[in-house]
Amino acid sequence: MAYLDIHSGVLAANASETERAGFIRRTYLHLGGAILAFVGVETALIQSGIAESFVHLLQGGGMFMWLVVMGLFMGASYVANNWAHSAISKEMQYAGLGLFVVAEAIVFMPLLYIALNKAPDVLSHAALLTLVLVAGITFTAFTTRKNFSFLGPVLSIGGMLALGVILASVLFGFTLGLVFSGVMIVFAAAAVLYSTSNIIHEYNTQQHVAASLSLFSSVGLMFFYIVQFLMSLTGQD
């Protein structure tokens, strides 16, 4: 389904070459800005000591604290996505992107703090692997120009299944491990392909903020599970 505001913009697939190129450029510039903002917020959280306190809080609160964090993140993601797709104002769209960046930084905080203390090299390796995979997927999407919107229902079902497994691991205290992280990397790759395809086929030329949020979410998911996968390989999970 196309995210098309009938009051402004035209579908990127139907726009002129200049308009389409401008939309794609704005989308990836906003993606870069979101990544830089994420790094800045994450760095501030870790250097300020908030990350360490947060990790201790989660460890002391047990499974219920993790469930609270997951619930708040899902709620924030829902609100952020709605704001980013708002036709009311650009300010609301940017507020949605900003909210999602902050929410993602908080959710990533325990994993990145632990990685920095136990296996700091993992983060640079994970970032490089994520960059290579995303670049390959992006190249595939733009060269084939195939519409991968059919992945939407598959990703929805897969996301619910993954969430169920994560909730079960929290409730029953078992470790998800290497295999789950590997499966989630494949899932994230499909999400990046889906988001990139939507940039080409499904968004209109005024929705670069919403498009960048979708892509940022998919890239972030891939990075998260690549970090977990590499930490499992090194025995630091």
C-alpha positions as CSV (number, residue, x, y, z in Angstrom):
1,M,0.0,0.0,0.0
2,A,1.4,3.4,-1.0
3,Y,1.9,6.0,1.7
4,L,0.4,8.8,-0.4
5,D,-0.8,12.1,0.9
6,I,-3.3,13.3,-1.7
7,H,-2.7,16.9,-0.7
8,S,1.0,17.1,-1.7
9,G,3.7,15.2,-3.5
10,V,3.5,12.5,-6.1
11,L,4.4,8.9,-5.9
12,A,8.2,8.7,-6.3
13,A,7.8,6.0,-9.0
14,N,5.7,8.4,-11.0
15,A,7.7,11.5,-10.4
16,S,10.1,13.1,-12.8
17,E,13.7,11.9,-12.7
18,T,14.7,15.2,-11.0
19,E,12.0,15.0,-8.3
20,R,12.7,11.3,-7.7
21,A,16.4,11.8,-7.4
22,G,15.8,14.7,-5.0
23,F,13.5,12.6,-2.8
24,I,16.0,9.7,-2.7
25,R,18.8,12.1,-1.8
26,R,16.8,13.8,1.0
27,T,15.9,10.3,2.3
28,Y,19.5,9.1,2.6
29,L,20.7,12.4,4.0
30,H,18.1,12.1,6.7
31,L,19.1,8.5,7.3
32,G,22.7,9.7,7.8
33,G,21.5,12.5,10.1
34,A,19.5,10.0,12.2
35,I,22.5,7.7,12.5
36,L,24.8,10.5,13.6
37,A,22.1,11.6,16.1
38,F,21.9,8.1,17.4
39,V,25.6,7.9,17.8
40,G,25.6,11.2,19.7
41,V,22.8,10.3,22.0
42,E,24.3,6.8,22.7
43,T,27.7,8.4,23.4
44,A,26.2,10.8,25.8
45,L,24.2,8.1,27.6
46,I,27.3,5.9,28.0
47,Q,29.8,8.6,29.0
48,S,27.4,10.2,31.5
49,G,27.0,6.9,33.4
50,I,23.4,6.6,32.6
51,A,24.0,3.4,30.6
52,E,25.8,1.7,33.5
53,S,23.0,2.6,35.9
54,F,20.4,1.4,33.4
55,V,22.1,-1.9,33.0
56,H,22.2,-2.4,36.8
57,L,18.5,-1.4,37.0
58,L,17.6,-4.0,34.3
59,Q,19.7,-6.7,36.0
60,G,18.1,-5.9,39.4
61,G,14.6,-5.6,38.1
62,G,14.6,-9.0,36.4
63,M,12.2,-10.0,33.6
64,F,9.5,-7.5,34.5
65,M,11.8,-4.6,33.9
66,W,12.8,-5.9,30.5
67,L,9.1,-6.3,29.6
68,V,8.4,-2.7,30.7
69,V,11.3,-1.4,28.5
70,M,10.1,-3.5,25.5
71,G,6.5,-2.2,26.0
72,L,7.7,1.4,26.2
73,F,9.8,1.0,23.1
74,M,7.0,-0.5,21.1
75,G,4.7,2.4,22.2
76,A,7.2,5.0,21.3
77,S,7.9,3.4,17.9
78,Y,4.1,3.4,17.2
79,V,3.8,7.1,18.1
80,A,7.0,8.0,16.2
81,N,5.9,6.2,13.0
82,N,2.5,8.0,13.1
83,W,4.1,11.4,13.6
84,A,6.6,10.7,10.8
85,H,3.7,10.0,8.4
86,S,1.8,13.0,9.6
87,A,0.4,15.3,6.9
88,I,-0.1,18.1,9.4
89,S,3.4,19.6,9.5
90,K,7.0,18.9,8.9
91,E,7.7,19.7,12.5
92,M,5.6,16.7,13.5
93,Q,7.4,14.5,11.1
94,Y,10.8,15.5,12.5
95,A,9.5,15.0,16.0
96,G,8.6,11.5,15.1
97,L,12.1,10.8,13.7
98,G,13.7,12.3,16.7
99,L,11.5,10.4,19.1
100,F,12.4,7.1,17.4
101,V,16.2,7.9,17.4
102,V,16.1,8.5,21.2
103,A,13.9,5.4,21.9
104,E,16.3,3.3,19.8
105,A,19.3,4.7,21.6
106,I,17.8,3.7,24.9
107,V,17.0,0.2,23.8
108,F,20.5,-0.3,22.3
109,M,22.1,1.1,25.4
110,P,22.5,-2.1,27.5
111,L,23.9,-4.1,24.6
112,L,26.4,-1.4,23.5
113,Y,27.5,-0.8,27.0
114,I,28.2,-4.5,27.6
115,A,29.9,-4.8,24.2
116,L,32.2,-1.8,25.0
117,N,33.3,-3.4,28.3
118,K,33.6,-7.0,27.2
119,A,34.4,-7.0,23.5
120,P,34.9,-3.4,22.2
121,D,36.2,-4.6,18.8
122,V,32.8,-6.1,18.1
123,L,31.2,-2.7,17.5
124,S,33.5,-1.6,14.7
125,H,33.3,-5.0,13.1
126,A,29.5,-5.0,13.4
127,A,29.3,-1.5,11.9
128,L,31.4,-2.5,8.9
129,L,29.4,-5.7,8.3
130,T,26.1,-3.7,8.5
131,L,27.5,-1.1,6.1
132,V,28.5,-3.8,3.6
133,L,25.2,-5.7,3.8
134,V,23.1,-2.6,3.6
135,A,25.1,-1.3,0.6
136,G,24.7,-4.7,-1.2
137,I,20.9,-4.8,-0.5
138,T,20.5,-1.2,-1.6
139,F,22.5,-1.9,-4.8
140,T,20.2,-4.9,-5.5
141,A,17.0,-2.9,-4.9
142,F,18.0,0.1,-7.1
143,T,19.5,-2.0,-10.0
144,T,16.6,-4.5,-10.2
145,R,14.0,-1.9,-9.4
146,K,11.7,-4.8,-8.4
147,N,8.9,-4.0,-6.1
148,F,9.4,-6.0,-2.9
149,S,6.2,-4.8,-1.2
150,F,5.1,-8.4,-1.0
151,L,7.5,-8.8,1.9
152,G,5.3,-6.6,4.1
153,P,3.0,-9.4,5.3
154,V,5.9,-11.8,5.7
155,L,7.8,-9.3,7.8
156,S,4.7,-8.6,9.9
157,I,4.2,-12.3,10.7
158,G,7.9,-12.9,11.2
159,G,8.1,-9.9,13.5
160,M,5.3,-11.2,15.7
161,L,6.9,-14.6,15.9
162,A,10.3,-13.1,16.8
163,L,8.6,-10.9,19.5
164,G,6.9,-14.1,20.9
165,V,10.3,-15.8,21.1
166,I,11.9,-12.8,22.8
167,L,9.0,-12.6,25.3
168,A,9.3,-16.3,26.0
169,S,13.0,-15.9,26.7
170,V,12.4,-13.1,29.1
171,L,9.6,-15.0,30.9
172,F,11.3,-18.3,31.1
173,G,14.9,-17.2,31.4
174,F,16.5,-19.0,28.4
175,T,19.2,-17.6,26.2
176,L,18.3,-16.9,22.5
177,G,21.8,-17.6,21.3
178,L,23.7,-17.6,18.1
179,V,21.0,-19.2,15.9
180,F,18.3,-16.7,16.8
181,S,20.7,-13.8,16.1
182,G,21.5,-15.3,12.7
183,V,17.9,-15.7,11.8
184,M,17.2,-12.1,12.9
185,I,20.0,-10.8,10.7
186,V,18.3,-12.4,7.7
187,F,15.0,-10.9,8.9
188,A,16.6,-7.5,9.2
189,A,18.1,-7.9,5.7
190,A,14.6,-8.5,4.3
191,A,13.4,-5.5,6.2
192,V,16.1,-3.3,4.7
193,L,15.2,-4.6,1.2
194,Y,11.5,-3.9,1.9
195,S,12.2,-0.4,3.2
196,T,14.5,0.4,0.2
197,S,11.9,-0.9,-2.3
198,N,9.3,1.3,-0.7
199,I,11.5,4.3,-1.2
200,I,11.5,3.5,-4.9
201,H,7.9,2.5,-5.3
202,E,5.6,3.3,-2.4
203,Y,6.4,6.7,-0.9
204,N,5.6,10.1,-2.4
205,T,8.2,12.7,-2.9
206,Q,7.4,14.7,0.2
207,Q,7.7,11.7,2.6
208,H,11.5,11.6,3.0
209,V,11.3,11.8,6.8
210,A,9.0,8.8,7.1
211,A,11.1,6.9,4.5
212,S,14.3,7.6,6.4
213,L,12.7,6.5,9.7
214,S,11.7,3.2,8.1
215,L,15.1,2.6,6.7
216,F,16.8,3.7,10.0
217,S,14.7,1.2,11.9
218,S,15.7,-1.7,9.6
219,V,19.4,-0.8,9.5
220,G,19.3,-0.5,13.3
221,L,17.7,-3.9,13.7
222,M,20.5,-5.4,11.5
223,F,23.3,-3.7,13.5
224,F,21.7,-4.8,16.8
225,Y,21.7,-8.5,15.9
226,I,25.0,-8.5,14.2
227,V,26.5,-7.2,17.5
228,Q,24.7,-10.0,19.3
229,F,25.9,-12.6,16.8
230,L,29.5,-11.5,17.0
231,M,29.4,-11.4,20.8
232,S,28.0,-14.9,20.8
233,L,30.9,-16.0,18.6
234,T,33.4,-14.6,21.0
235,G,31.6,-16.1,24.0
236,Q,30.7,-12.6,25.4
237,D,26.9,-12.8,25.1
